[in-house]
Amino acid sequence: MQTPCIHLCSLEPTTGFCAGCGRTLQEIGSWTSYSDSERRRIMTLLPARLAGSATVPNHMKSSLVAGPERPL
């Protein structure tokens, strides 16, 4: 199974994305249950997220942790 994880796990509080791979906490937790096509779709989004040009969808903002970054 392909994964973008580089073992640099830390959620960015302003975006909700992992600083290492660019995934959301929900995507990280559900990664093994996604189909190959869904994982590929998410992976196409990651470069823009890591470059800082992507934002968190509104439905995910309420689940973000306020305060300093914390390891996963």
C-alpha positions in Angstrom: 0.0 0.0 0.0 1.4 3.4 -1.0 1.6 6.0 1.7 2.9 9.6 1.8 4.1 9.2 5.4 7.7 10.4 6.0 7.5 9.9 9.8 7.5 13.6 10.5 4.1 13.7 12.2 2.9 17.0 13.4 -0.4 18.7 12.7 -0.2 22.4 11.7 -2.9 24.1 13.8 -3.6 26.7 11.1 -4.3 24.3 8.3 -5.1 21.0 10.0 -2.5 19.2 7.7 0.3 17.1 8.8 3.6 19.0 8.3 5.3 15.8 7.0 2.8 14.3 4.6 0.1 16.9 4.1 -2.8 14.7 5.1 -5.6 15.6 7.6 -5.9 13.6 10.9 -9.0 12.0 9.4 -7.2 10.9 6.2 -4.3 9.5 8.3 -6.6 7.5 10.5 -8.7 6.2 7.6 -5.8 5.6 5.2 -5.9 1.8 5.3 -9.6 1.7 4.7 -9.5 3.9 1.6 -9.6 2.3 -1.8 -6.5 2.6 -4.0 -8.2 5.2 -6.2 -9.2 7.3 -3.1 -5.6 7.2 -1.8 -4.3 8.3 -5.2 -6.9 11.1 -5.3 -5.7 12.4 -1.9 -2.1 12.0 -2.9 -2.6 14.3 -5.8 -3.7 17.0 -3.3 -0.7 16.7 -1.1 1.9 18.8 -3.0 -0.3 21.9 -2.9 -1.1 21.3 0.8 2.6 21.1 1.7 3.4 24.1 -0.4 0.9 26.1 1.6 -1.5 26.9 -1.2 -4.4 24.6 0.0 -6.8 25.3 2.8 -8.9 23.1 5.1 -12.5 22.5 4.0 -15.0 24.3 6.2 -16.5 21.0 7.5 -13.1 20.0 9.0 -12.2 23.3 10.7 -14.3 22.6 13.8 -12.2 19.5 14.5 -8.9 21.3 14.5 -6.9 21.5 17.7 -6.3 25.1 19.0 -2.9 25.9 20.4 0.6 24.6 19.7 1.4 21.7 17.4 1.2 18.3 18.8 2.6 15.0 17.6 0.2 12.4 16.2 
